[in-house]
Amino acid sequence: MKRTVEEIKMRCSLVLNDNKVLFLVEESSSPTSAYEMVLYGTKDIAKAKAGRWLAILRRDHKTEYQKLVG
């Protein structure tokens, strides 16, 4: 099932103001690695899931990701 950009943005909104998580997602190579890196770095499952969604946004909608993260 393909998610809409709006749904993906909603799912990653928890971490948009967390510079540590944004850095980890940027350094990751895939949504799965983003999840693992954020989970290891924060010990927070909710942030890890949101980081995974942010990585999905980066992978599937690059321009929307750049607008959102800067």
N, C-alpha and C positions, 0 to 999 in steps of 0.2 A: 504494500500500500504506500503510495507516494503522499507525503505530508506537504501541506501548503507552507509557504514561507511564514505566514502569520502564526501558524501552529508551532512551527519550529522556534520562532522568536519567543513565543510565550513559554515554551518549555525550557529555554535557556536563560530566561530573564533573571533567575535567581543569582547568576554569577556575573552579570554584566558590569557591576560596580566593584568587582573583586579582582584587583590587578594581579594577584598571585595566580588565580585560576586562569585569567586571560593569558598570562604568560605561559602557563603549562599547556593550555590548549594550542596556543600558537606553536609551541615546540613539538607538539605531538605529530605523528605521521598518519594517524587514522582516528576515527571516532572511538574505537576500542582502546587504543593506546591513550587517548585523551582521558577516557574514563579511568583507566588504571593509574595514570599519572596524577590526576586530581584526587582520586581516592587515597593514594599513597601520601600525597602532599598535604591533604586537609583532614583525612580520616572522617569525611562527611559524605555519606552515600548520596544525599540529595544534591550536593554540589557536584559530585562525580557524574551523576546522571545529567545534570544541566550542562556540564562541560562536554559530555558526549554529544548532546544536542547542538551545542555551539560548533563542535567539530563537524557535525553533519551539515550545518548551515554553511560552513566554510567549504566543504567538499561539493555540495550540491548547488549552492547559490552564492558564488564567490563575491559578486558585487554587493549583494545584500549584507553579507558578512562584513565586508570592508566598510560599508555605511554605518553599520551597527557598532563595530569595534573601533574603527578609525585607523 
